[in-house]
């Protein structure tokens, strides 16, 4: 499955002059990789590709920076800014192609000063810069200069015709999983600039070398996070009008022999928010109640989602619905089951499994119940395998498990790892490493350790990107059992999530919307609420101030005055203030300010 790539240049010298940026391609050894270079005029903002043979770069007095790629350009208040990768590390390879993780990026404004801005504009400029930095500091941006990380291996095998192979890396990439697609739009429009356009995938990549008997192979896990309806927990739930779900992630488990890129086996799973119109806005409560609007056409949302899944992936689909079948979660989970019966799509089957009820009190061995219930589909769906030297192993994946809980994080990752564990011996068997009927992953310590840690790391990273903390229940994924230390860690993460989701996630949602181009800066129509705070002179500010005063007076009465009547009075005032704050919780949380759904 070797393809001729129009590779992206691997290194660059960025020359910074007062009136120009020059981006010069270099190879890994520092030599010139091409005579072509990018010239960006910092005054006119024009971008063009030049040739050293026609006009050499003026390097005298330039500040020179080594960069690993161009993330793109973005229009802010002061004008455009250039975003580049200034730190990266190689984290592995896929099919002989090196995979890199972005470790640092820099936003460089074209304009060298903000003196031309008003005080309000300067405030907005700093805020937008901070939002971009917030996204760029998130873990999980990966890239490859010579291989398309955004496509599954089966898709590449089925669709990589000669015409496709002639396309550049950015032209071949799946737009759903290119996080800097909007930022690269200007550069892509420039003739001959495609080799400077580096697609960034967001999610997870991990690869481990393992020994199985007399064989050495690589176990690789890739999770691709979609830009469609992208955001953070509570602020992005359900599907949008196009049937695109929040927190959609495509995860691929790949096995291939060490040193052999001609044979491989891959298994793809999907996760995504419950594919209906629903919301769960933060409101200071521990778990906000999910909301469904009676007027919404849930059937249309469901059908539109699965029609798109059918078009993208083909085959049959099983919804593994892990939400509680009683209580507030069933409000949405039960509606999903009802709508799936009403839609009666022949290629979709709904399978409910109340994870918390079945596996409560640390009875995690009961996950085998779910595995047994899905045995038929595990066998019939299969996986993708190919070998140019042994065509008899060639097969395609015929169906897909689409797992979800409420967040598509913790329970979902546990169940996806269980399904991946069931398929792994079949993948190894197809490549001739083991006899799949008699082999269990746990019987090989090297493979068991690699498998557990890859899936636990995957769960942690996807959770940090969506919920702000590592995954809950990760001790089971990493250790194969539930532990009291893991339960305690879950408690800490749950509390951290509560504070982040209520008091920081609005800002994170704004950052993602700005980065993806869902919100675009218009200097003539800047947001009016950036400088708003909870301590403003409105009912929210008054309530917080009154609660603080009442609490202070209560403490003073207890410690100094020893006046029980006054203590009781101020305690009542404090209680009333807190009751007002809780009842109007949505007004007190950190909400997005740039784009309202």
Beta strands, then each sheet from edge to edge (+ up, - down):
strand 1: 11-16
strand 2: 20-26
strand 3: 32-41
strand 4: 47-51
strand 5: 63-67
strand 6: 69-75
strand 7: 80-94
strand 8: 97-109
strand 9: 141-143
strand 10: 201-212
strand 11: 215-225
strand 12: 249-257
strand 13: 263-271
strand 14: 316-321
strand 15: 348-352
strand 16: 384-387
strand 17: 399-404
sheet 1: 4+ 3- 2+ 1- 5+
sheet 2: 6+ 7- 8+ 9- 10+ 11- 12+ 13- 16+
sheet 3: 6+ 7- 8+ 9- 10+ 11- 12+ 13- 17- 14- 15-
end
